[in-house]
Amino acid sequence: MSTTKEENGRITEYMGKRVFDFMRWRKLAAAISLGMVIVSIIALAMNGLKLGLDFTGGTQIEVGYENAPKIEDVRAQLESAGFKGAAVVRFGSDRELLIKLPPEVAKAQAQQNARDAEANNSIGDKVVGALRQHSDGRIDLRRVEMVGPQIGEELRDDGGLGMLFALAVVMAYVALRFQYKFAVGAVVALIHDVIIVLGFFAILRLDFDLTVLAAVLAVIGYSINDTIVVYDRVRENFRKVRQASPEEIINISMSQTLSRTFMTSFTTLLVLWALQFFGGELIHNFSLALIVGVVIGTFSSVYVAANILMAMNTTKEDLMPPVKEGAELDEMP
């Protein structure tokens, strides 16, 4: 009994399970991917990334309120007091705030302190003093932390090197486990995902800090895991399904892993949406980067990685184990 069912010359069922024609839309998917990458590169070139305090340096000030304040009011109070560009987020509870001052603001305030002979008052004292003028309740200074620009540059450089190292290791691993065409497909898919996530932050001008960098590295891990699952099935079917073209084999493989891919992405997104809405402002950009990365990573595992295999004319011969010299003689009686 045949294990495949065909309609109009194409396989529509394999081993009793429906086969979806994913590769029918590969050109449209490639155009969409290329468009998103181009838009992301343009946004990165024109806007750049809005680097957070971790990379630029600056001052972090934690304050505690007796009564929970409104974030918008605190930002306006700091703006009127001369702390322009201050970022304010809730920290732990509704009454705890984390204020981030850019390095130029901290430097300007320090110079003003020197001119006014108020060097004994730290920048944290000045911030709390400005806020107390607009609050009836008690405001306490919890801590003040300085991040120098040199440390910020080191973190930025180390993070970039870490990302490049992760991509190189992934390419080497896939090449050893599968074949170089698969390695190219996996790395192109990963670069595609990373560029789009970075472009998303460049377009919306969202803060890019160490938590977002960690999210980008997590996206690389998530995406390669999804791609490896698909590639495993593609390799298996290239060796097992005889009467089928490479396009049909990829369709069969995608269809077999579809439920796993969908459920993994869906359950991961449920957790990330919970973090996005209930995790607090400190991890808001972290969860947002992961949400974008999971969605794009799922798309790239299906269309980008598989599209590269089609573009490089991957055949069954590429995945057949090499025949050792003299193997025919060993099999003779």
PyMOL commands that set and color helices and strands:
alter all, ss='L'
color gray80, all
select helices_A, chain A and resi 22-46+53-56+71-80+103-115+123-132+149-177+180-204+210-240+246-278+281-311+316-319+327-331
alter helices_A, ss='H'
color red, helices_A
select strands_A, chain A and resi 4-7+10-14+17-18+50-51+58-65+87-90+96-101+139-147+207-208
alter strands_A, ss='S'
color yellow, strands_A
deselect
rebuild
show_as cartoon
